[in-house]
Amino acid sequence: MRNAVASDEQFNALLIGGSYIHGGLDPHSDLDFVIIVEDDSYAEVMASRMDFAGALADLVSAFTGEHVGEPRLLICLYGPPLLHVDLKFVLASDLDHQIEQRAVLFARDPAAIERRVQAGRVEWPNLPSEWFEARAWIWLHYAATKLARGELYEAIGMLGFFREQVLGPLLCRRAGRNQRGVRRVEALGLDEEGKMAATVARHDPGSVRDAIAAAIDSYLDLRADDPGVKPTRGMPGLLHAFIDDAGPSRRGAAAARLT
């Protein structure tokens, strides 16, 4: 990677982040590279970046990162042995605001890049309590509607999404860490009481029902870390009642009231 960047005059520097700088790098880790592109070459590089990734040895597959809101990102799989590599193509000015202070692997002007990396504002995009409260009950209600309809895979999928988007980040917050979903929850011992484990359901209606109830309880426990958050009207009582009473006639009547 270093040689490929160094040999292309469109590129100014190569940085690396993720596990490489945070610790915990192991054979299963992704490699998170950031490639600094010359300003006047950026459009051309973005148009041809798949060719750059393919020129590196043993590319299996690659796609762009719009699904995570990061179109500058190219997500690649190389191998064998299989290795996940992220390539983010940015401008030097993008280093003024960073989510982590990355290590410099190569730079045409090492001192200048190092100064910019050190001077840049480093801030992880942690979310406020209000963000979680505005979404938690709607997402949990969605899971409950799928349970009521018998769409258990959909309900189980929403519970996984809820762990990633809500419970994991709030567990990280409780531990004084940046909100990184469910990354390394087990290794860091963030769920020693097994509360989040209780939200993992089997393909069984009773198991899904119990998992939703556990997700409600876990969220309420984690929400209490911020006594200033304004609770959503009627929750969790309305959701518990829905789970207990939901049936075809009740759901139809509720839908009719909204039409």
Stockholm file with secondary structure:
# STOCKHOLM 1.0

chainA/1-259         MRNAVASDEQFNALLIGGSYIHGGLDPHSDLDFVIIVEDDSYAEVMASRMDFAGALADLVSAFTGEHVGEPRLLICLYGPPLLHVDLKFVLASDLDHQIEQRAVLFARDPAAIERRVQAGRVEWPNLPSEWFEARAWIWLHYAATKLARGELYEAIGMLGFFREQVLGPLLCRRAGRNQRGVRRVEALGLDEEGKMAATVARHDPGSVRDAIAAAIDSYLDLRADDPGVKPTRGMPGLLHAFIDDAGPSRRGAAAARLT
#=GR chainA/1-259 SS CHHHHHTCTTEEEEEEETHHHHSCCCTTCCEEEEEEECGGGHHHHHHHHHHHHHHSTTEEEEEEEGGGTEEEEEEEEETTTTEEEEEEEEEGGGGGEESSCCEEEEESSHHHHHHHHHHSEECCCCCCHHHHHHHHHHHHHHHHHHHHHTCHHHHHHHHHHHIIIIIHHHHHHHTTCCCCTTTTTTTTTTTTTCTTGGGCCCSSHHHHHHHHHHHHHHHHHHHTTCTTSCCCTTTTHHHHHHHHHCCHHHHHHHHHHTC
#=GC SS_cons         CHHHHHTCTTEEEEEEETHHHHSCCCTTCCEEEEEEECGGGHHHHHHHHHHHHHHSTTEEEEEEEGGGTEEEEEEEEETTTTEEEEEEEEEGGGGGEESSCCEEEEESSHHHHHHHHHHSEECCCCCCHHHHHHHHHHHHHHHHHHHHHTCHHHHHHHHHHHIIIIIHHHHHHHTTCCCCTTTTTTTTTTTTTCTTGGGCCCSSHHHHHHHHHHHHHHHHHHHTTCTTSCCCTTTTHHHHHHHHHCCHHHHHHHHHHTC
//
